[in-house]
C-alpha cells in the first residue's frame, strides 16, 4: 500500500488495444534520422540515445559554467538521502501550513490522537500536491499578500492513525495470496479521510520580518473535501451514466477525490485535477462480465473486489456493484472560485474524464483559451482542449462558464519532429457507432477509448504540461515507464525513447505559428533524465559531467526569466536519493545546465512548486513524508521532532530577499 502511493498498480497497462504507436518507437526512428544526418550512422538497435542527440546538435563548443551567461546564480547541492531539508546556500526552507493546522479559531488544535471529521473539515488537509498563489487584492500582482490554494491528493491512513495496519495471523513468510498486514479501519477513520481529501484555500500574508503567516478566520479560508456538493457542468452533465440513487438528475456530486496537480486561470479561478480516482471504488466484478459499464471501469483500473481503503463498507456509493455509475462522476477537472467561499465547485466535463495530472490554461492570439492536460498512466495520452468562446479580460463574470464549451484534442507525435492534435469529436476520425461510440458524451466519459481509435501516441505517464511564459514553448513531463518494451508491452518511439524508462523525460513543443489553438506542432526532447554518467541521458546538449542527476520529473513551473523548475517523485527508488527541486535554463548558452536546488526528507515527494509574482518566495509541497513507516513506527516525524509525520508546504526565500535563483 505504501509503495504504490495508494495509486493502485501503476505497473498494469490498460491501453492494450490502441491503434497509435508508442512514443518510444517514434523516437527511436527520430534518433536514427538524427544520427544519420549528423554523420553518425548506427544500426537501429545500437543507437545510444544520449549520444545520438548530442551528435545532432550544433557543433559549436559549449562554454564552461564559469564562462557562460547563466540565468541561474546558485551553486547546486549534492543529492542526498538525509533526514533534513537541504536547500542551496543563501536560502531558507521553512515548513508552512502542515496537515491539521486550524484555518478557523473554532477549529481544534491538531492532535493526532483525537481526530474527528468535523475538526478535519476546518483544518488543512492531508498530502499537499499542487499549490497556487493568487495575489490580494484580486487582479493585483502583490507578492506579500494573497490566497494559497493547495490540493490534497490522498490519505496515508497508516501514518494518520495508530494501529491502522495490524499483523495478519494467517500470514506466513513467502505467502503470495495472504496479506502480511490487515486494514483496521472504522467509520470514524473513513470520515476523517473523506475530510482530509480535497482542497485548502488559505489567506496568507508576509509579516514585518518577511515570514509568511496564515490569516486565521479569513472569509476566504475554506476546505473543499470529498463530501462537498459540487455541480456537474458541460456536455456530460445529466447524462444517464452520471445518475445515481442519491442523484437521479446526474447534476450534483458529493466531493472531489485524488486531487493531484492543477492550474490557475487568467480570470482568477483554480482548476483542480482528479487523478487516481479508481482506488476508492470496489467490487467491479459484481457487474456482469459483458456489462459495458464494467468494461469501461476496467479500462481505468477499478478494483474487482474489495478496495484497500474499504470505504465501500460504510458508504455504498463507493461499491460499484451497488452504485455502478458513481465512478463516472470522478476523473474530471474541477473549477473553484477561491475569491468566493460560498461558490459551488464545478466539474467541467467538456475537458474529458481520465486520470488528470495537471491543467495549464493559456490565452491564444484569438482570445480563446487552450488547456493542456495529461493522463497519468503508462501508455496513456496527452490532451489539449480549446474553448469555443474567447476570454474577456475586462469582465470576470463573462468567463464563469468558459470551460463548458470547446473541443478536446489528443496528441499524435511523428518521427520527423512534427505532430498533430486530433479532435475527439463524434462523427470524425472513426469516432462513431461503427467503433462503439454512441455520442459526444461517450467520448468525454472515456477519452482513452477514443484515443485508441484515432491512433494517438502512447506516452510514458504524462505528468505536468506547462507553457513557458517567456519563450511560448510547451514543456511536457513524462515521469517514467518501467514497462515500456518489457514482455508484450509497447516498445520505444520518437517521443518516448527508452525501453524500461525508469527515469523519465521532458518534451519541448512549439505550436504552429506560436498559436496554442493550432492543430500542428513541432517537438523535440529537452531532457532525458537520470544519472548523467549513464549514456542514455541527455540534457539539451549541455556537458553531462556538469549537471545534477535527476529522475522522475513530476511538476514544473517557470520563473520570471523563463527558467524551468522541476519537482520530482520517485528518486528514492530510481536513484537511491531523496526527491527534490531542480532548475534548468531553457535558452542561451546555459540551456540544459540542470542543478539541484532543494532536497526533501525521507519517504516524501516534492510537488506543486509556485512563485510569487516577484519571485522572492517559492512555495512547494512536501507530500507523504515518512511513507514506508507507520503512525506507531515512523521513519521520520517531520516537520516535528516526534509523533507522526505531517505533509506540509515549504516556503523558500533568499536570505537577502532577492528573487529565487538570481
NUVEX-151562 format. One line per 3 residues: their letters; for each residue x, y, z of C-alpha. Coordinates in Angstrom, 3 decimals. Example, Ala and Ser with C-alpha at 12.3 -4.5 7.8 and 13.67 -1.06 7.14 Angstrom:
AS) 12.300/-4.500/7.800  13.670/-1.060/7.140 $
END
This chain:
XXX) 0.000/0.000/0.000  2.713/2.465/0.943  4.993/1.917/-2.019 $
XXX) 2.170/2.333/-4.520  1.200/5.699/-3.007  -2.365/4.337/-2.963 $
XXX) -2.436/4.649/-6.747  -3.230/1.004/-7.333  -0.965/-0.851/-9.695 $
XXX) 0.899/1.632/-11.850  2.616/-1.398/-13.370  -0.566/-2.629/-15.041 $
XXX) -1.130/-1.492/-18.610  -4.743/-0.686/-19.550  -4.019/0.727/-23.015 $
XXX) -3.656/-2.523/-24.946  -5.890/-2.008/-27.983  -4.859/1.412/-29.227 $
XXX) -4.027/1.861/-32.889  -1.397/4.507/-32.223  2.319/3.942/-31.831 $
XXX) 4.253/4.319/-28.640  6.388/7.385/-28.129  9.482/5.177/-27.798 $
XXX) 9.207/3.608/-31.240  8.676/7.032/-32.802  11.678/8.484/-31.015 $
XXX) 13.881/5.531/-31.909  13.299/6.327/-35.579  13.888/10.013/-34.946 $
XXX) 17.178/9.241/-33.236  18.218/7.116/-36.189  17.477/10.003/-38.542 $
XXX) 19.389/12.483/-36.418  22.386/10.205/-36.126  22.485/9.731/-39.886 $
XXX) 22.138/13.449/-40.538  24.991/14.127/-38.139  27.230/11.604/-39.860 $
XXX) 26.950/9.159/-37.000  25.024/6.366/-38.653  24.308/3.405/-36.446 $
XXX) 22.285/0.256/-36.560  18.727/0.857/-35.405  19.187/-1.356/-32.379 $
XXX) 22.553/0.058/-31.433  22.000/3.793/-31.049  22.958/5.213/-27.677 $
XXX) 20.172/7.692/-27.076  22.047/10.476/-25.318  24.917/10.288/-27.800 $
XXX) 22.533/10.340/-30.750  21.017/13.566/-29.524  24.391/15.113/-28.809 $
XXX) 25.664/14.163/-32.269  22.823/16.044/-33.909  23.485/19.290/-32.042 $
XXX) 25.276/22.302/-33.441  28.993/21.517/-33.464  29.995/24.791/-31.806 $
XXX) 31.541/24.210/-28.369  29.556/24.846/-25.201  31.269/27.218/-22.818 $
XXX) 32.137/26.011/-19.352  29.881/27.121/-16.474  32.472/29.647/-15.361 $
XXX) 32.311/31.410/-18.699  28.655/31.330/-19.688  25.936/33.915/-19.307 $
XXX) 23.925/31.959/-16.755  20.345/32.897/-15.907  20.602/30.969/-12.625 $
XXX) 23.018/32.037/-9.912  23.148/29.374/-7.228  25.537/26.524/-6.538 $
XXX) 23.983/23.092/-6.895  23.552/20.993/-3.783  24.594/17.351/-3.664 $
XXX) 21.885/14.721/-3.985  21.356/13.054/-0.631  19.222/10.761/1.474 $
XXX) 19.475/12.551/4.814  16.817/13.248/7.412  16.501/17.011/6.928 $
XXX) 15.530/19.512/4.271  18.513/20.830/2.318  18.425/23.988/0.209 $
XXX) 21.045/25.861/-1.797  23.417/28.132/0.077  21.913/31.547/0.733 $
XXX) 18.322/30.298/1.051  15.976/29.123/3.792  13.276/26.442/3.591 $
XXX) 10.611/26.713/6.306  7.619/24.357/6.849  4.237/26.050/6.463 $
XXX) 0.550/25.065/6.642  1.063/21.479/7.767  -1.699/18.903/7.847 $
XXX) -4.152/19.656/10.651  -3.358/23.352/11.113  -6.613/25.136/12.068 $
XXX) -7.976/27.570/9.489  -10.515/28.970/11.929  -10.438/29.900/15.605 $
XXX) -13.227/27.427/16.384  -11.296/24.530/14.853  -9.480/22.200/17.264 $
XXX) -5.713/22.341/17.563  -4.041/19.476/15.753  -3.995/16.338/17.895 $
XXX) -3.193/13.130/16.001  -4.659/11.032/18.800  -8.030/12.822/18.820 $
XXX) -9.010/13.396/15.201  -12.605/13.976/14.135  -14.245/14.567/10.784 $
XXX) -15.722/17.870/11.966  -12.305/19.040/13.108  -10.555/17.955/9.910 $
XXX) -13.130/19.868/7.860  -11.771/23.085/9.405  -8.100/22.150/9.277 $
XXX) -5.537/21.967/6.472  -5.948/18.704/4.554  -3.534/15.823/4.009 $
XXX) -0.879/15.131/1.372  -0.328/18.503/-0.259  0.210/18.458/-4.012 $
XXX) -0.418/21.371/-6.403  -0.204/24.850/-4.927  -1.221/28.133/-6.495 $
XXX) -0.702/31.705/-5.324  -3.355/34.323/-6.161  -2.463/37.877/-5.068 $
XXX) -4.769/40.020/-2.968  -6.477/42.198/-3.865  -7.804/40.231/-6.841 $
XXX) -6.216/41.255/-10.110  -3.121/42.750/-8.484  0.469/41.483/-8.669 $
XXX) 1.314/41.902/-4.998  3.750/39.353/-3.582  3.259/39.732/0.166 $
XXX) -0.461/39.013/0.496  -2.673/36.513/-1.269  -4.515/33.225/-1.336 $
XXX) -2.672/29.924/-1.342  -4.696/27.071/-2.835  -3.448/23.566/-2.061 $
XXX) -4.528/20.202/-3.447  -4.692/17.211/-1.090  -4.198/14.147/-3.233 $
XXX) -4.848/11.188/-0.952  -4.525/9.989/2.638  -1.977/7.658/4.208 $
XXX) -4.130/6.203/6.995  -1.257/4.053/8.251  0.586/7.312/9.019 $
XXX) -2.506/9.133/10.307  -3.992/6.620/12.755  -2.491/4.375/15.400 $
XXX) -2.914/0.657/14.749  -4.337/1.124/11.253  -2.291/-1.767/9.906 $
XXX) -2.425/-4.901/12.057  -0.450/-8.162/11.630  -2.356/-10.910/9.845 $
XXX) -2.301/-14.083/11.990  -2.795/-16.202/8.847  0.281/-14.834/7.101 $
XXX) 3.459/-16.881/6.809  6.679/-15.709/5.200  6.597/-16.317/1.487 $
XXX) 2.808/-16.351/1.227  1.724/-14.902/-2.103  -2.049/-14.704/-1.704 $
XXX) -2.269/-13.883/2.014  -1.527/-10.271/3.036  1.043/-9.699/5.750 $
XXX) -0.978/-6.834/7.226  -4.700/-6.268/7.638  -6.508/-2.934/7.468 $
XXX) -8.014/-1.989/10.812  -10.429/0.769/9.813  -13.714/2.197/11.093 $
XXX) -16.329/4.697/10.014  -14.685/7.322/12.219  -11.390/6.827/10.373 $
XXX) -13.057/6.877/6.963  -14.940/10.065/7.820  -11.679/11.809/8.727 $
XXX) -10.126/10.568/5.490  -13.006/11.991/3.467  -12.498/15.416/5.022 $
XXX) -8.711/15.250/4.640  -9.052/14.910/0.853  -9.770/17.792/-1.487 $
XXX) -8.529/21.373/-1.422  -7.488/24.041/1.078  -7.905/27.741/0.343 $
XXX) -5.976/29.900/2.821  -5.360/33.626/3.051  -1.695/34.268/3.843 $
XXX) 0.454/37.348/4.284  4.073/38.212/4.899  4.816/39.874/8.249 $
XXX) 7.302/42.628/9.021  10.106/40.081/9.427  9.396/38.613/5.992 $
XXX) 7.848/35.382/7.282  4.576/34.087/5.871  1.594/33.689/8.204 $
XXX) -1.891/32.223/7.936  -4.765/34.680/8.369  -6.972/32.681/10.742 $
XXX) -10.736/33.210/10.259  -10.250/34.894/6.901  -13.511/34.972/4.909 $
XXX) -11.532/33.368/2.077  -10.403/30.370/4.147  -12.131/27.232/3.009 $
XXX) -11.944/23.446/2.890  -13.385/21.637/-0.093  -13.498/17.908/0.628 $
XXX) -14.803/14.541/-0.533  -18.227/15.476/0.878  -18.613/18.993/-0.578 $
XXX) -21.559/19.242/-3.017  -20.437/20.286/-6.485  -22.090/20.694/-9.861 $
XXX) -21.583/18.639/-12.998  -21.487/21.057/-15.937  -20.925/20.810/-19.666 $
XXX) -21.819/18.102/-22.205  -21.889/15.144/-19.781  -23.962/16.812/-17.049 $
XXX) -27.213/14.903/-16.606  -26.088/12.014/-18.795  -27.576/8.662/-17.817 $
XXX) -24.134/7.398/-16.770  -23.837/10.179/-14.171  -27.166/9.388/-12.482 $
XXX) -27.175/7.540/-9.150  -29.650/6.555/-6.453  -28.819/9.662/-4.440 $
XXX) -28.675/11.919/-7.505  -31.168/10.807/-10.172  -30.569/14.083/-12.018 $
XXX) -26.868/13.393/-12.595  -26.108/17.032/-11.839  -24.749/17.130/-8.263 $
XXX) -21.751/15.179/-6.967  -20.542/14.795/-3.413  -16.891/15.728/-3.318 $
XXX) -13.680/15.602/-5.254  -11.013/12.913/-4.885  -7.335/12.366/-5.570 $
XXX) -6.620/15.994/-6.342  -3.178/15.824/-7.848  -1.962/18.852/-9.752 $
XXX) -3.993/21.691/-11.221  -3.716/25.194/-12.565  -4.868/28.783/-12.344 $
XXX) -6.985/30.576/-14.930  -6.454/34.117/-16.285  -9.772/35.113/-14.693 $
XXX) -8.644/34.162/-11.201  -10.086/30.719/-10.586  -8.401/27.472/-9.668 $
XXX) -8.786/24.212/-11.593  -8.008/21.049/-9.637  -7.473/17.640/-11.230 $
XXX) -8.926/14.304/-10.169  -6.271/11.699/-10.889  -6.279/8.166/-9.429 $
XXX) -9.978/8.062/-8.617  -10.149/4.314/-9.306  -8.631/3.413/-5.931 $
XXX) -11.721/4.459/-3.965  -14.153/2.116/-5.733  -14.718/-1.580/-5.100 $
XXX) -16.430/-4.705/-6.404  -16.402/-4.098/-10.149  -16.703/-7.884/-10.500 $
XXX) -20.216/-7.531/-9.103  -21.309/-6.394/-12.566  -21.854/-8.851/-15.411 $
XXX) -18.689/-9.701/-17.342  -20.097/-8.263/-20.569  -21.630/-5.168/-18.964 $
XXX) -20.282/-2.102/-20.840  -20.058/-0.247/-17.536  -17.815/-2.941/-16.071 $
XXX) -15.620/-2.878/-19.180  -15.334/0.906/-19.018  -14.348/0.721/-15.353 $
XXX) -11.737/-1.937/-16.156  -10.100/0.465/-18.611  -9.482/2.768/-15.634 $
XXX) -8.358/0.052/-13.228  -11.270/-0.072/-10.785  -10.826/-2.854/-8.242 $
XXX) -12.629/-6.096/-8.977  -13.106/-6.942/-5.295  -12.750/-5.003/-2.049 $
XXX) -10.765/-1.766/-2.078  -7.699/-1.250/0.100  -9.363/1.623/1.949 $
XXX) -12.680/-0.231/2.433  -14.779/2.928/2.193  -17.461/0.858/0.479 $
XXX) -18.106/-0.856/3.828  -19.548/2.381/5.196  -20.639/4.253/2.066 $
XXX) -22.403/2.266/-0.687  -21.639/4.919/-3.302  -18.101/3.504/-3.441 $
XXX) -19.425/-0.020/-4.125  -19.687/-0.424/-7.903  -21.995/-3.408/-7.517 $
XXX) -24.492/-1.148/-5.717  -23.796/2.158/-7.498  -22.232/1.374/-10.878 $
XXX) -22.373/4.998/-12.069  -20.741/6.773/-9.125  -17.237/6.310/-10.552 $
XXX) -18.280/8.128/-13.744  -18.665/11.256/-11.598  -14.926/11.333/-10.856 $
XXX) -11.880/11.772/-13.059  -12.781/15.310/-14.104  -11.263/18.753/-13.710 $
XXX) -12.983/20.900/-11.079  -13.101/24.698/-11.268  -13.201/26.592/-7.968 $
XXX) -13.503/30.332/-7.316  -11.137/30.920/-4.372  -12.289/34.528/-4.012 $
XXX) -15.851/33.440/-3.153  -16.012/30.921/-0.312  -19.742/30.421/-0.915 $
XXX) -19.343/29.427/-4.563  -20.055/25.886/-5.685  -17.208/23.953/-7.317 $
XXX) -17.964/22.809/-10.872  -16.811/19.635/-12.585  -16.078/20.753/-16.163 $
XXX) -16.940/17.699/-18.246  -16.025/19.299/-21.580  -12.345/18.712/-20.713 $
XXX) -12.803/14.943/-20.588  -12.556/12.249/-17.927  -9.315/10.433/-17.229 $
XXX) -6.546/10.459/-14.628  -5.797/14.161/-14.947  -2.383/15.102/-13.605 $
XXX) -2.376/18.825/-14.312  -4.107/21.663/-16.132  -2.448/24.665/-17.742 $
XXX) -4.738/27.374/-19.140  -3.311/29.684/-21.799  -4.863/32.540/-23.802 $
XXX) -4.393/32.162/-27.568  -3.975/35.020/-30.084  -7.685/34.774/-30.948 $
XXX) -8.667/35.133/-27.292  -9.740/31.513/-26.953  -8.126/29.553/-24.139 $
XXX) -6.116/26.392/-24.640  -5.915/23.903/-21.785  -3.109/21.313/-21.657 $
XXX) -3.531/18.170/-19.575  -2.155/14.635/-19.400  -3.456/11.211/-18.396 $
XXX) -1.030/9.863/-15.783  -0.869/6.173/-16.585  1.520/4.048/-18.588 $
XXX) 0.893/4.253/-22.350  -1.870/6.829/-21.982  -2.236/10.135/-23.774 $
XXX) -1.567/13.875/-23.876  -4.560/16.178/-24.425  -5.348/19.775/-25.307 $
XXX) -8.716/21.492/-25.080  -9.587/24.734/-26.893  -12.566/26.857/-25.873 $
XXX) -15.324/27.792/-28.289  -15.623/31.305/-26.906  -12.993/33.934/-26.159 $
XXX) -11.704/35.050/-22.788  -12.878/38.516/-21.735  -10.120/40.226/-19.701 $
XXX) -12.454/43.105/-18.785  -15.370/41.096/-17.408  -14.530/38.314/-14.949 $
XXX) -18.132/37.150/-14.769  -18.246/36.637/-18.529  -15.658/33.870/-18.150 $
XXX) -17.577/31.995/-15.468  -18.529/29.113/-17.761  -15.860/29.454/-20.447 $
XXX) -14.634/25.918/-19.712  -18.003/24.357/-20.566  -17.788/24.633/-24.341 $
XXX) -14.862/23.629/-26.510  -13.049/20.883/-28.378  -10.899/18.176/-26.811 $
XXX) -7.817/17.143/-28.827  -5.320/14.316/-28.386  -1.658/14.327/-29.416 $
XXX) -0.015/12.312/-32.166  3.782/12.593/-32.472  5.644/11.807/-35.706 $
XXX) 9.261/10.737/-36.123  10.212/13.793/-38.202  9.777/16.047/-35.168 $
XXX) 6.276/17.175/-36.069  2.951/16.302/-34.548  -0.750/16.977/-34.681 $
XXX) -3.694/17.464/-32.381  -6.535/15.137/-33.384  -10.026/16.402/-32.472 $
XXX) -12.070/13.970/-30.395  -15.399/14.849/-31.970  -18.276/12.452/-32.526 $
XXX) -18.611/11.537/-36.186  -14.979/12.320/-37.031  -11.880/10.099/-37.276 $
XXX) -13.825/6.902/-36.699  -15.493/8.127/-33.509  -18.938/6.793/-34.356 $
XXX) -21.220/3.819/-33.918  -19.033/1.636/-36.128  -16.459/1.711/-33.333 $
XXX) -18.932/1.512/-30.470  -19.125/5.274/-29.821  -22.705/6.419/-29.184 $
XXX) -22.305/10.187/-28.893  -20.027/13.016/-27.737  -20.724/12.249/-24.081 $
XXX) -19.340/8.740/-24.576  -16.113/10.237/-25.928  -15.739/12.576/-22.956 $
XXX) -16.558/9.901/-20.375  -13.838/7.624/-21.762  -11.357/9.567/-23.933 $
XXX) -8.906/6.682/-23.558  -11.007/4.570/-25.904  -11.318/7.496/-28.307 $
XXX) -7.541/7.878/-28.260  -7.147/4.188/-29.030  -9.426/4.546/-32.052 $
XXX) -7.814/7.645/-33.589  -4.259/6.345/-33.176  -2.887/8.811/-30.635 $
XXX) 0.667/8.296/-29.366  1.071/6.194/-26.222  3.176/8.073/-23.681 $
XXX) 5.264/7.376/-20.561  2.890/8.577/-17.825  2.184/12.210/-18.797 $
XXX) 2.503/14.483/-15.797  2.636/18.284/-15.786  2.305/20.192/-19.074 $
XXX) 3.058/23.915/-18.928  3.553/26.846/-21.294  6.745/28.844/-20.749 $
XXX) 5.601/32.497/-20.479  8.946/33.759/-21.809  9.612/31.623/-24.914 $
XXX) 5.992/30.448/-25.515  7.038/26.802/-25.868  5.197/23.941/-24.169 $
XXX) 7.038/21.563/-21.824  5.550/18.099/-21.351  6.734/15.940/-18.459 $
XXX) 6.812/12.137/-18.745  7.718/10.768/-15.333  8.645/7.121/-16.144 $
XXX) 7.504/3.860/-17.677  9.351/0.814/-16.424  7.063/-1.357/-18.557 $
XXX) 7.970/0.121/-21.917  9.422/-2.566/-24.142  9.023/-5.205/-21.425 $
XXX) 7.374/-8.514/-22.364  4.417/-7.743/-24.668  4.142/-4.060/-23.774 $
XXX) 4.705/-1.418/-26.460  8.280/-0.538/-27.315  10.086/2.707/-27.908 $
XXX) 9.099/5.565/-30.185  10.295/9.078/-31.038  8.810/10.870/-28.061 $
XXX) 9.227/8.028/-25.529  12.767/6.912/-26.364  13.965/4.467/-23.731 $
XXX) 12.902/0.898/-23.022  12.174/0.287/-19.337  12.197/4.051/-18.874 $
XXX) 12.670/4.345/-15.097  13.965/7.941/-15.109  11.534/9.888/-17.287 $
XXX) 11.998/12.713/-19.774  10.720/16.154/-20.792  9.486/17.058/-24.279 $
XXX) 9.675/20.584/-25.717  6.862/21.573/-28.106  6.444/24.606/-30.376 $
XXX) 2.882/25.131/-31.573  2.480/26.181/-35.226  2.734/29.950/-35.551 $
XXX) 3.129/30.252/-31.791  -0.638/29.745/-31.516  -1.738/27.379/-28.754 $
XXX) -5.012/26.782/-30.577  -3.098/25.350/-33.561  -3.565/21.730/-34.592 $
XXX) 0.040/21.184/-35.748  3.279/21.390/-33.758  6.989/20.652/-33.757 $
XXX) 8.658/18.783/-30.920  11.989/17.665/-29.562  13.435/16.060/-26.464 $
XXX) 14.642/18.602/-23.908  15.811/16.246/-21.138  16.354/12.505/-20.888 $
XXX) 16.579/12.284/-17.121  18.713/10.082/-14.909  22.299/9.740/-13.795 $
XXX) 24.426/11.793/-16.223  27.057/9.050/-16.075  24.604/6.851/-17.983 $
XXX) 24.852/7.053/-21.781  21.081/7.141/-22.214  20.731/10.549/-20.538 $
XXX) 20.639/13.884/-22.344  20.474/17.441/-21.017  19.638/19.606/-24.044 $
XXX) 23.217/19.224/-25.263  24.881/20.640/-22.139  28.014/18.772/-20.958 $
XXX) 26.692/15.978/-18.773  29.616/15.962/-16.362  28.495/19.387/-15.108 $
XXX) 24.815/18.695/-14.360  22.992/17.222/-11.369  21.441/13.791/-11.586 $
XXX) 17.652/13.877/-11.589  14.875/11.372/-12.222  11.099/11.096/-12.268 $
XXX) 10.126/14.693/-13.066  6.621/15.432/-11.851  5.530/19.065/-11.581 $
XXX) 7.089/22.100/-13.249  6.900/25.874/-13.135  8.810/28.818/-14.586 $
XXX) 10.479/31.816/-13.003  10.320/35.329/-14.444  13.353/34.650/-16.655 $
XXX) 11.789/31.542/-18.168  13.988/29.045/-16.318  12.305/25.678/-15.823 $
XXX) 11.886/24.452/-12.216  11.193/20.749/-11.760  9.975/18.784/-8.736 $
XXX) 10.458/15.027/-8.591  8.558/11.973/-7.372  10.335/8.615/-7.268 $
XXX) 14.058/9.238/-6.874  14.357/7.074/-3.724  13.569/4.070/-5.937 $
XXX) 15.267/5.096/-9.175  18.387/6.926/-7.917  18.504/5.973/-4.212 $
XXX) 18.306/9.627/-3.116  15.554/11.828/-1.718  13.261/13.680/-4.073 $
XXX) 13.954/17.325/-4.687  13.592/20.505/-6.683  15.769/21.323/-9.695 $
XXX) 16.214/24.274/-12.054  17.439/24.463/-15.640  17.699/27.263/-18.232 $
XXX) 15.822/26.525/-21.457  17.575/29.060/-23.699  21.012/30.565/-24.221 $
XXX) 24.454/29.142/-23.567  23.376/27.597/-20.267  20.424/25.708/-21.811 $
XXX) 20.333/22.267/-20.206  22.569/23.199/-17.254  20.469/21.326/-14.687 $
XXX) 21.160/21.911/-10.996  19.610/20.602/-7.813  18.296/23.426/-5.642 $
XXX) 16.469/21.612/-2.832  16.276/18.129/-1.290  13.362/16.788/0.750 $
XXX) 13.010/14.390/3.682  12.801/10.561/3.562  9.671/8.990/2.139 $
XXX) 8.394/12.178/0.536  7.955/13.618/-2.917  8.189/17.298/-3.837 $
XXX) 5.288/18.750/-5.787  3.413/21.906/-6.703  6.226/24.497/-6.943 $
XXX) 4.924/28.037/-7.479  6.483/31.513/-7.291  5.049/34.782/-6.046 $
XXX) 4.900/37.363/-8.862  8.171/38.998/-7.781  9.872/35.584/-7.496 $
XXX) 11.069/36.289/-3.935  9.106/33.343/-2.490  8.881/29.812/-3.815 $
XXX) 6.193/27.573/-2.330  6.422/23.790/-2.727  4.568/20.815/-1.260 $
XXX) 6.156/18.012/0.748  3.833/15.075/0.177  3.699/11.798/2.135 $
XXX) 6.808/12.414/4.313  7.736/9.191/6.052  5.882/6.959/3.620 $
XXX) 7.038/3.428/4.316  6.612/3.838/8.071  3.505/3.847/10.260 $
XXX) 1.922/6.075/12.889  3.408/3.897/15.614  6.782/3.330/13.928 $
XXX) 7.528/6.454/11.876  10.660/6.719/9.756  10.525/10.499/10.249 $
XXX) 8.469/12.900/12.345  8.996/15.855/10.015  8.237/18.715/10.445 $
XXX) 8.071/17.976/14.182  10.627/16.184/16.339  8.232/13.451/17.480 $
XXX) 4.932/11.901/16.520  3.621/11.051/13.064  4.952/12.971/10.059 $
XXX) 2.760/15.732/8.632  2.604/16.722/4.970  3.194/20.459/4.623 $
XXX) 4.222/23.289/2.378  7.730/24.687/2.466  8.436/28.372/1.974 $
XXX) 11.773/29.021/0.264  13.281/32.505/0.338  16.666/34.113/-0.176 $
XXX) 18.410/35.351/2.957  18.885/38.682/1.145  15.298/38.999/-0.074 $
XXX) 16.404/38.698/-3.707  14.419/36.757/-6.330  14.904/32.993/-6.139 $
XX) 17.772/31.777/-8.305  19.132/35.226/-9.107 $
END
